[in-house]
Amino acid sequence: MSALKEKQRDDSHSSIPDEWFRPKEKNIDEAESVVRPSLSYWEDAWRRLRQNKLAMAGFVFLILLAVMAVIGPWISPYTVSEASLADQNQPPSLNHWFGTDELGRDVFTRTWYGARISLFVGLMAALIDFFIGVVYGGISGYKGGRTDNVLMRIIEILYGLPYLLVVILLLVVMGPSLLTIIIALTVTGWVGMARIVRGQVLQLKHNEFVMASQSFGAKTKRIIRKNLLPNTMGPIIVQMTLTVPTAIFAEAFLSFLGLGIQSPYASWGVMANDALGVILSGDWWRLFFPAFFISATMFAFNVLGDGLQDALDPRLRR
Protein backbone atom coordinates (compact mmCIF):
# COMPACT_ATOMS: atom_id res chain seq x y z
CA MET A 1 0.00 0.00 0.00
CA SER A 2 2.82 2.37 0.86
CA ALA A 3 4.51 1.57 -2.45
CA LEU A 4 1.29 2.42 -4.30
CA LYS A 5 1.03 5.79 -2.53
CA GLU A 6 4.66 6.55 -3.31
CA LYS A 7 4.08 5.81 -6.99
CA GLN A 8 1.00 8.07 -7.07
CA ARG A 9 3.01 10.89 -5.49
CA ASP A 10 5.74 10.53 -8.10
CA ASP A 11 3.16 10.57 -10.90
CA SER A 12 1.59 13.76 -9.53
CA HIS A 13 4.98 15.55 -9.45
CA SER A 14 5.85 14.41 -12.94
CA SER A 15 2.70 16.08 -14.27
CA ILE A 16 3.89 19.51 -13.08
CA PRO A 17 5.78 21.47 -15.78
CA ASP A 18 9.48 22.07 -15.17
CA GLU A 19 9.07 25.80 -15.93
CA TRP A 20 7.25 26.18 -12.62
CA PHE A 21 10.43 25.38 -10.73
CA ARG A 22 12.66 27.69 -12.78
CA PRO A 23 13.20 31.22 -11.45
CA LYS A 24 11.61 33.86 -13.65
CA GLU A 25 13.85 36.54 -15.10
CA LYS A 26 11.44 39.23 -13.97
CA ASN A 27 11.69 38.10 -10.37
CA ILE A 28 15.48 38.00 -10.66
CA ASP A 29 15.55 41.59 -11.98
CA GLU A 30 13.30 42.74 -9.15
CA ALA A 31 15.52 41.00 -6.61
CA GLU A 32 18.63 42.63 -8.09
CA SER A 33 17.00 46.05 -7.96
CA VAL A 34 16.34 45.53 -4.27
CA VAL A 35 19.92 44.65 -3.39
CA ARG A 36 21.48 47.47 -5.48
CA PRO A 37 23.21 50.14 -3.38
CA SER A 38 20.80 52.92 -2.52
CA LEU A 39 21.39 56.45 -3.74
CA SER A 40 21.77 59.45 -1.48
CA TYR A 41 19.22 62.25 -1.56
CA TRP A 42 21.32 64.46 -3.85
CA GLU A 43 22.33 61.58 -6.13
CA ASP A 44 18.71 60.60 -6.54
CA ALA A 45 17.73 64.23 -7.19
CA TRP A 46 20.39 64.52 -9.90
CA ARG A 47 19.17 61.26 -11.47
CA ARG A 48 15.59 62.50 -11.60
CA LEU A 49 16.68 65.89 -12.93
CA ARG A 50 18.53 64.20 -15.80
CA GLN A 51 15.34 62.38 -16.71
CA ASN A 52 13.61 65.75 -17.22
CA LYS A 53 14.67 66.58 -20.77
CA LEU A 54 13.25 70.10 -20.78
CA ALA A 55 14.99 71.02 -17.52
CA MET A 56 18.29 69.61 -18.78
CA ALA A 57 17.91 71.56 -22.02
CA GLY A 58 17.50 74.74 -19.98
CA PHE A 59 20.51 73.78 -17.85
CA VAL A 60 22.71 73.24 -20.92
CA PHE A 61 21.53 76.54 -22.44
CA LEU A 62 22.45 78.43 -19.28
CA ILE A 63 25.90 76.86 -19.22
CA LEU A 64 26.49 77.85 -22.84
CA LEU A 65 25.17 81.33 -22.11
CA ALA A 66 27.57 81.74 -19.19
CA VAL A 67 30.50 80.52 -21.30
CA MET A 68 29.67 82.91 -24.13
CA ALA A 69 29.20 85.78 -21.69
CA VAL A 70 32.80 85.22 -20.60
CA ILE A 71 34.48 84.56 -23.95
CA GLY A 72 32.06 86.30 -26.35
CA PRO A 73 33.50 89.81 -26.08
CA TRP A 74 37.01 88.37 -26.30
CA ILE A 75 36.52 86.46 -29.53
CA SER A 76 35.02 89.51 -31.21
CA PRO A 77 37.45 91.92 -32.87
CA TYR A 78 35.29 94.86 -31.75
CA THR A 79 34.83 96.50 -28.35
CA VAL A 80 31.53 97.20 -26.66
CA SER A 81 31.73 100.97 -27.25
CA GLU A 82 33.67 101.08 -30.54
CA ALA A 83 31.66 103.14 -33.05
CA SER A 84 32.04 103.29 -36.82
CA LEU A 85 29.72 105.62 -38.69
CA ALA A 86 30.61 103.89 -41.94
CA ASP A 87 29.01 100.67 -40.61
CA GLN A 88 25.72 102.07 -39.36
CA ASN A 89 22.76 99.64 -39.19
CA GLN A 90 24.51 96.86 -41.06
CA PRO A 91 22.59 93.53 -41.17
CA PRO A 92 24.19 90.31 -39.88
CA SER A 93 27.18 89.36 -42.00
CA LEU A 94 30.57 87.69 -41.80
CA ASN A 95 32.10 90.89 -40.45
CA HIS A 96 29.34 91.60 -37.94
CA TRP A 97 27.61 88.34 -36.97
CA PHE A 98 24.67 90.07 -35.27
CA GLY A 99 24.79 93.27 -37.32
CA THR A 100 25.46 96.80 -36.07
CA ASP A 101 23.43 99.57 -34.44
CA GLU A 102 22.87 103.22 -35.37
CA LEU A 103 26.41 104.15 -34.28
CA GLY A 104 28.08 101.26 -36.06
CA ARG A 105 28.73 99.35 -32.83
CA ASP A 106 28.91 95.55 -33.10
CA VAL A 107 25.68 93.97 -31.79
CA PHE A 108 27.39 90.60 -31.20
CA THR A 109 29.87 92.13 -28.77
CA ARG A 110 27.20 94.21 -27.04
CA THR A 111 24.88 91.21 -26.72
CA TRP A 112 27.42 89.12 -24.83
CA TYR A 113 28.52 92.08 -22.76
CA GLY A 114 24.85 92.54 -21.88
CA ALA A 115 24.73 88.85 -20.90
CA ARG A 116 27.51 89.55 -18.41
CA ILE A 117 25.51 92.37 -16.87
CA SER A 118 22.26 90.40 -16.74
CA LEU A 119 23.77 87.23 -15.27
CA PHE A 120 25.81 89.20 -12.75
CA VAL A 121 22.75 91.12 -11.56
CA GLY A 122 20.67 87.94 -11.37
CA LEU A 123 23.28 85.93 -9.46
CA MET A 124 24.10 88.77 -7.05
CA ALA A 125 20.42 89.33 -6.31
CA ALA A 126 19.93 85.60 -5.68
CA LEU A 127 22.97 85.36 -3.38
CA ILE A 128 22.00 88.42 -1.34
CA ASP A 129 18.43 87.15 -1.06
CA PHE A 130 19.85 83.78 0.04
CA PHE A 131 21.99 85.14 2.88
CA ILE A 132 19.47 87.67 4.21
CA GLY A 133 16.41 85.46 3.73
CA VAL A 134 17.97 82.33 5.24
CA VAL A 135 19.26 84.12 8.34
CA TYR A 136 16.09 86.14 8.85
CA GLY A 137 13.66 83.30 8.16
CA GLY A 138 15.70 80.77 10.15
CA ILE A 139 15.74 82.95 13.27
CA SER A 140 12.06 83.82 12.91
CA GLY A 141 10.94 80.22 12.50
CA TYR A 142 13.22 78.76 15.18
CA LYS A 143 12.60 81.35 17.88
CA GLY A 144 8.85 81.60 17.33
CA GLY A 145 6.57 83.42 19.74
CA ARG A 146 7.02 87.17 20.11
CA THR A 147 10.22 87.23 18.04
CA ASP A 148 8.47 85.57 15.14
CA ASN A 149 5.53 87.97 15.34
CA VAL A 150 7.76 91.06 15.30
CA LEU A 151 9.93 89.81 12.44
CA MET A 152 6.92 88.80 10.35
CA ARG A 153 5.28 92.22 10.82
CA ILE A 154 8.47 93.80 9.47
CA ILE A 155 8.28 91.51 6.44
CA GLU A 156 4.66 92.48 5.81
CA ILE A 157 5.61 96.17 5.88
CA LEU A 158 8.45 95.63 3.40
CA TYR A 159 6.23 93.48 1.20
CA GLY A 160 3.72 96.31 0.97
CA LEU A 161 6.25 98.87 -0.31
CA PRO A 162 5.78 99.73 -4.01
CA TYR A 163 8.75 98.23 -5.78
CA LEU A 164 9.01 100.85 -8.54
CA LEU A 165 8.77 103.69 -6.02
CA VAL A 166 11.67 102.25 -4.03
CA VAL A 167 13.76 101.95 -7.19
CA ILE A 168 13.06 105.53 -8.26
CA LEU A 169 13.92 106.90 -4.81
CA LEU A 170 17.20 104.99 -4.78
CA LEU A 171 18.04 106.18 -8.28
CA VAL A 172 17.39 109.78 -7.27
CA VAL A 173 19.59 109.48 -4.18
CA MET A 174 22.39 107.27 -5.57
CA GLY A 175 22.12 107.85 -9.31
CA PRO A 176 21.61 105.19 -12.00
CA SER A 177 24.28 102.50 -11.82
CA LEU A 178 24.75 98.76 -11.55
CA LEU A 179 25.15 98.99 -7.78
CA THR A 180 21.90 100.93 -7.46
CA ILE A 181 20.02 98.25 -9.42
CA ILE A 182 21.37 95.46 -7.21
CA ILE A 183 20.46 97.35 -4.04
CA ALA A 184 17.00 98.14 -5.39
CA LEU A 185 16.40 94.49 -6.28
CA THR A 186 17.47 93.23 -2.87
CA VAL A 187 15.80 95.79 -0.59
CA THR A 188 12.59 93.77 -0.62
CA GLY A 189 13.61 90.80 -2.79
CA TRP A 190 14.68 88.63 0.16
CA VAL A 191 11.17 88.62 1.66
CA GLY A 192 10.03 85.58 -0.34
CA MET A 193 13.12 83.59 0.64
CA ALA A 194 12.62 84.45 4.32
CA ARG A 195 9.03 83.24 4.23
CA ILE A 196 9.99 79.92 2.64
CA VAL A 197 12.81 79.30 5.13
CA ARG A 198 10.57 80.23 8.06
CA GLY A 199 7.89 77.76 6.95
CA GLN A 200 10.43 74.95 6.56
CA VAL A 201 12.02 75.65 9.94
CA LEU A 202 8.62 75.65 11.65
CA GLN A 203 8.04 72.13 10.33
CA LEU A 204 11.49 70.81 11.28
CA LYS A 205 12.23 72.37 14.65
CA HIS A 206 10.08 69.85 16.57
CA ASN A 207 11.78 66.81 15.05
CA GLU A 208 13.79 64.47 17.23
CA PHE A 209 17.21 65.33 15.83
CA VAL A 210 16.66 69.01 16.65
CA MET A 211 15.45 68.20 20.16
CA ALA A 212 18.49 65.98 20.65
CA SER A 213 20.79 68.88 19.75
CA GLN A 214 18.93 71.11 22.18
CA SER A 215 19.29 68.54 24.96
CA PHE A 216 23.07 68.50 24.42
CA GLY A 217 23.18 72.27 24.85
CA ALA A 218 23.79 73.28 21.24
CA LYS A 219 23.40 76.98 20.55
CA THR A 220 20.76 78.41 18.24
CA LYS A 221 23.32 79.34 15.58
CA ARG A 222 24.70 75.79 15.45
CA ILE A 223 21.25 74.16 15.37
CA ILE A 224 20.14 76.35 12.47
CA ARG A 225 23.41 75.84 10.57
CA LYS A 226 23.91 72.12 11.21
CA ASN A 227 20.41 70.69 11.63
CA LEU A 228 17.81 72.92 10.03
CA LEU A 229 19.43 74.47 6.94
CA PRO A 230 20.71 71.22 5.38
CA ASN A 231 17.15 69.88 5.47
CA THR A 232 15.70 72.99 3.81
CA MET A 233 18.19 73.31 0.93
CA GLY A 234 15.77 71.81 -1.61
CA PRO A 235 13.17 74.63 -1.45
CA ILE A 236 15.95 77.20 -1.06
CA ILE A 237 17.70 76.10 -4.28
CA VAL A 238 14.40 76.13 -6.17
CA GLN A 239 13.64 79.65 -4.91
CA MET A 240 17.09 80.86 -5.98
CA THR A 241 16.62 79.51 -9.51
CA LEU A 242 13.37 81.48 -9.72
CA THR A 243 14.93 84.64 -8.24
CA VAL A 244 17.60 84.89 -10.94
CA PRO A 245 15.22 85.30 -13.95
CA THR A 246 13.08 87.75 -11.96
CA ALA A 247 16.15 89.91 -11.31
CA ILE A 248 17.29 89.63 -14.94
CA PHE A 249 13.92 90.78 -16.21
CA ALA A 250 13.80 93.59 -13.64
CA GLU A 251 17.24 94.84 -14.73
CA ALA A 252 16.22 94.71 -18.38
CA PHE A 253 12.99 96.55 -17.59
CA LEU A 254 14.76 99.29 -15.63
CA SER A 255 17.43 99.68 -18.32
CA PHE A 256 14.68 99.81 -20.95
CA LEU A 257 13.13 102.73 -19.05
CA GLY A 258 16.51 104.46 -18.83
CA LEU A 259 16.84 103.84 -15.08
CA GLY A 260 19.56 101.21 -15.25
CA ILE A 261 22.83 100.80 -17.12
CA GLN A 262 23.84 103.89 -19.04
CA SER A 263 25.67 104.21 -22.35
CA PRO A 264 28.28 103.46 -23.59
CA TYR A 265 27.90 100.26 -21.57
CA ALA A 266 25.43 97.69 -22.82
CA SER A 267 22.71 95.55 -21.33
CA TRP A 268 19.85 93.73 -23.00
CA GLY A 269 17.39 96.34 -21.77
CA VAL A 270 19.47 99.23 -23.11
CA MET A 271 19.83 97.52 -26.49
CA ALA A 272 16.08 96.88 -26.69
CA ASN A 273 15.38 100.51 -25.80
CA ASP A 274 17.78 101.78 -28.47
CA ALA A 275 16.22 99.52 -31.12
CA LEU A 276 12.58 100.24 -30.31
CA GLY A 277 12.40 103.41 -32.37
CA VAL A 278 13.87 101.87 -35.51
CA ILE A 279 12.12 98.50 -35.59
CA LEU A 280 9.71 99.71 -38.29
CA SER A 281 12.61 100.74 -40.54
CA GLY A 282 13.58 97.09 -41.09
CA ASP A 283 16.55 96.87 -38.72
CA TRP A 284 15.04 93.79 -37.06
CA TRP A 285 18.32 92.36 -35.75
CA ARG A 286 18.80 95.20 -33.30
CA LEU A 287 15.72 94.19 -31.29
CA PHE A 288 15.66 90.48 -32.11
CA PHE A 289 18.89 89.42 -30.40
CA PRO A 290 18.42 91.15 -27.01
CA ALA A 291 14.73 90.19 -26.91
CA PHE A 292 15.54 86.59 -27.83
CA PHE A 293 18.17 86.17 -25.13
CA ILE A 294 16.00 87.81 -22.48
CA SER A 295 13.14 85.45 -23.30
CA ALA A 296 15.32 82.34 -23.67
CA THR A 297 17.18 83.00 -20.43
CA MET A 298 14.01 83.48 -18.42
CA PHE A 299 12.48 80.37 -19.99
CA ALA A 300 15.60 78.30 -19.24
CA PHE A 301 15.68 79.37 -15.59
CA ASN A 302 11.97 78.71 -15.17
CA VAL A 303 12.04 75.19 -16.64
CA LEU A 304 15.18 74.43 -14.61
CA GLY A 305 13.44 75.64 -11.48
CA ASP A 306 10.40 73.46 -12.20
CA GLY A 307 12.67 70.48 -12.82
CA LEU A 308 14.56 71.06 -9.57
CA GLN A 309 11.29 71.37 -7.68
CA ASP A 310 10.25 67.92 -8.86
CA ALA A 311 13.71 66.40 -8.42
CA LEU A 312 14.19 67.71 -4.88
CA ASP A 313 10.71 66.79 -3.67
CA PRO A 314 11.21 63.84 -1.25
CA ARG A 315 7.63 62.71 -1.77
CA LEU A 316 8.46 61.82 -5.39
CA ARG A 317 11.55 59.82 -4.48
CA ARG A 318 11.42 56.13 -5.38
C-alpha positions in Angstrom: 0.0 0.0 0.0 2.8 2.4 0.9 4.5 1.6 -2.4 1.3 2.4 -4.3 1.0 5.8 -2.5 4.7 6.6 -3.3 4.1 5.8 -7.0 1.0 8.1 -7.1 3.0 10.9 -5.5 5.7 10.5 -8.1 3.2 10.6 -10.9 1.6 13.8 -9.5 5.0 15.6 -9.5 5.8 14.4 -12.9 2.7 16.1 -14.3 3.9 19.5 -13.1 5.8 21.5 -15.8 9.5 22.1 -15.2 9.1 25.8 -15.9 7.3 26.2 -12.6 10.4 25.4 -10.7 12.7 27.7 -12.8 13.2 31.2 -11.4 11.6 33.9 -13.6 13.8 36.5 -15.1 11.4 39.2 -14.0 11.7 38.1 -10.4 15.5 38.0 -10.7 15.5 41.6 -12.0 13.3 42.7 -9.2 15.5 41.0 -6.6 18.6 42.6 -8.1 17.0 46.0 -8.0 16.3 45.5 -4.3 19.9 44.7 -3.4 21.5 47.5 -5.5 23.2 50.1 -3.4 20.8 52.9 -2.5 21.4 56.4 -3.7 21.8 59.5 -1.5 19.2 62.3 -1.6 21.3 64.5 -3.8 22.3 61.6 -6.1 18.7 60.6 -6.5 17.7 64.2 -7.2 20.4 64.5 -9.9 19.2 61.3 -11.5 15.6 62.5 -11.6 16.7 65.9 -12.9 18.5 64.2 -15.8 15.3 62.4 -16.7 13.6 65.7 -17.2 14.7 66.6 -20.8 13.3 70.1 -20.8 15.0 71.0 -17.5 18.3 69.6 -18.8 17.9 71.6 -22.0 17.5 74.7 -20.0 20.5 73.8 -17.9 22.7 73.2 -20.9 21.5 76.5 -22.4 22.4 78.4 -19.3 25.9 76.9 -19.2 26.5 77.8 -22.8 25.2 81.3 -22.1 27.6 81.7 -19.2 30.5 80.5 -21.3 29.7 82.9 -24.1 29.2 85.8 -21.7 32.8 85.2 -20.6 34.5 84.6 -23.9 32.1 86.3 -26.4 33.5 89.8 -26.1 37.0 88.4 -26.3 36.5 86.5 -29.5 35.0 89.5 -31.2 37.5 91.9 -32.9 35.3 94.9 -31.8 34.8 96.5 -28.4 31.5 97.2 -26.7 31.7 101.0 -27.3 33.7 101.1 -30.5 31.7 103.1 -33.0 32.0 103.3 -36.8 29.7 105.6 -38.7 30.6 103.9 -41.9 29.0 100.7 -40.6 25.7 102.1 -39.4 22.8 99.6 -39.2 24.5 96.9 -41.1 22.6 93.5 -41.2 24.2 90.3 -39.9 27.2 89.4 -42.0 30.6 87.7 -41.8 32.1 90.9 -40.5 29.3 91.6 -37.9 27.6 88.3 -37.0 24.7 90.1 -35.3 24.8 93.3 -37.3 25.5 96.8 -36.1 23.4 99.6 -34.4 22.9 103.2 -35.4 26.4 104.2 -34.3 28.1 101.3 -36.1 28.7 99.3 -32.8 28.9 95.6 -33.1 25.7 94.0 -31.8 27.4 90.6 -31.2 29.9 92.1 -28.8 27.2 94.2 -27.0 24.9 91.2 -26.7 27.4 89.1 -24.8 28.5 92.1 -22.8 24.9 92.5 -21.9 24.7 88.8 -20.9 27.5 89.5 -18.4 25.5 92.4 -16.9 22.3 90.4 -16.7 23.8 87.2 -15.3 25.8 89.2 -12.7 22.8 91.1 -11.6 20.7 87.9 -11.4 23.3 85.9 -9.5 24.1 88.8 -7.1 20.4 89.3 -6.3 19.9 85.6 -5.7 23.0 85.4 -3.4 22.0 88.4 -1.3 18.4 87.1 -1.1 19.8 83.8 0.0 22.0 85.1 2.9 19.5 87.7 4.2 16.4 85.5 3.7 18.0 82.3 5.2 19.3 84.1 8.3 16.1 86.1 8.9 13.7 83.3 8.2 15.7 80.8 10.1 15.7 83.0 13.3 12.1 83.8 12.9 10.9 80.2 12.5 13.2 78.8 15.2 12.6 81.3 17.9 8.8 81.6 17.3 6.6 83.4 19.7 7.0 87.2 20.1 10.2 87.2 18.0 8.5 85.6 15.1 5.5 88.0 15.3 7.8 91.1 15.3 9.9 89.8 12.4 6.9 88.8 10.3 5.3 92.2 10.8 8.5 93.8 9.5 8.3 91.5 6.4 4.7 92.5 5.8 5.6 96.2 5.9 8.4 95.6 3.4 6.2 93.5 1.2 3.7 96.3 1.0 6.2 98.9 -0.3 5.8 99.7 -4.0 8.8 98.2 -5.8 9.0 100.8 -8.5 8.8 103.7 -6.0 11.7 102.2 -4.0 13.8 101.9 -7.2 13.1 105.5 -8.3 13.9 106.9 -4.8 17.2 105.0 -4.8 18.0 106.2 -8.3 17.4 109.8 -7.3 19.6 109.5 -4.2 22.4 107.3 -5.6 22.1 107.8 -9.3 21.6 105.2 -12.0 24.3 102.5 -11.8 24.8 98.8 -11.6 25.1 99.0 -7.8 21.9 100.9 -7.5 20.0 98.2 -9.4 21.4 95.5 -7.2 20.5 97.4 -4.0 17.0 98.1 -5.4 16.4 94.5 -6.3 17.5 93.2 -2.9 15.8 95.8 -0.6 12.6 93.8 -0.6 13.6 90.8 -2.8 14.7 88.6 0.2 11.2 88.6 1.7 10.0 85.6 -0.3 13.1 83.6 0.6 12.6 84.4 4.3 9.0 83.2 4.2 10.0 79.9 2.6 12.8 79.3 5.1 10.6 80.2 8.1 7.9 77.8 7.0 10.4 75.0 6.6 12.0 75.6 9.9 8.6 75.7 11.7 8.0 72.1 10.3 11.5 70.8 11.3 12.2 72.4 14.7 10.1 69.8 16.6 11.8 66.8 15.0 13.8 64.5 17.2 17.2 65.3 15.8 16.7 69.0 16.7 15.4 68.2 20.2 18.5 66.0 20.7 20.8 68.9 19.8 18.9 71.1 22.2 19.3 68.5 25.0 23.1 68.5 24.4 23.2 72.3 24.9 23.8 73.3 21.2 23.4 77.0 20.5 20.8 78.4 18.2 23.3 79.3 15.6 24.7 75.8 15.5 21.3 74.2 15.4 20.1 76.3 12.5 23.4 75.8 10.6 23.9 72.1 11.2 20.4 70.7 11.6 17.8 72.9 10.0 19.4 74.5 6.9 20.7 71.2 5.4 17.1 69.9 5.5 15.7 73.0 3.8 18.2 73.3 0.9 15.8 71.8 -1.6 13.2 74.6 -1.4 16.0 77.2 -1.1 17.7 76.1 -4.3 14.4 76.1 -6.2 13.6 79.6 -4.9 17.1 80.9 -6.0 16.6 79.5 -9.5 13.4 81.5 -9.7 14.9 84.6 -8.2 17.6 84.9 -10.9 15.2 85.3 -13.9 13.1 87.8 -12.0 16.1 89.9 -11.3 17.3 89.6 -14.9 13.9 90.8 -16.2 13.8 93.6 -13.6 17.2 94.8 -14.7 16.2 94.7 -18.4 13.0 96.5 -17.6 14.8 99.3 -15.6 17.4 99.7 -18.3 14.7 99.8 -21.0 13.1 102.7 -19.1 16.5 104.5 -18.8 16.8 103.8 -15.1 19.6 101.2 -15.3 22.8 100.8 -17.1 23.8 103.9 -19.0 25.7 104.2 -22.4 28.3 103.5 -23.6 27.9 100.3 -21.6 25.4 97.7 -22.8 22.7 95.5 -21.3 19.8 93.7 -23.0 17.4 96.3 -21.8 19.5 99.2 -23.1 19.8 97.5 -26.5 16.1 96.9 -26.7 15.4 100.5 -25.8 17.8 101.8 -28.5 16.2 99.5 -31.1 12.6 100.2 -30.3 12.4 103.4 -32.4 13.9 101.9 -35.5 12.1 98.5 -35.6 9.7 99.7 -38.3 12.6 100.7 -40.5 13.6 97.1 -41.1 16.6 96.9 -38.7 15.0 93.8 -37.1 18.3 92.4 -35.7 18.8 95.2 -33.3 15.7 94.2 -31.3 15.7 90.5 -32.1 18.9 89.4 -30.4 18.4 91.2 -27.0 14.7 90.2 -26.9 15.5 86.6 -27.8 18.2 86.2 -25.1 16.0 87.8 -22.5 13.1 85.4 -23.3 15.3 82.3 -23.7 17.2 83.0 -20.4 14.0 83.5 -18.4 12.5 80.4 -20.0 15.6 78.3 -19.2 15.7 79.4 -15.6 12.0 78.7 -15.2 12.0 75.2 -16.6 15.2 74.4 -14.6 13.4 75.6 -11.5 10.4 73.5 -12.2 12.7 70.5 -12.8 14.6 71.1 -9.6 11.3 71.4 -7.7 10.3 67.9 -8.9 13.7 66.4 -8.4 14.2 67.7 -4.9 10.7 66.8 -3.7 11.2 63.8 -1.3 7.6 62.7 -1.8 8.5 61.8 -5.4 11.6 59.8 -4.5 11.4 56.1 -5.4 
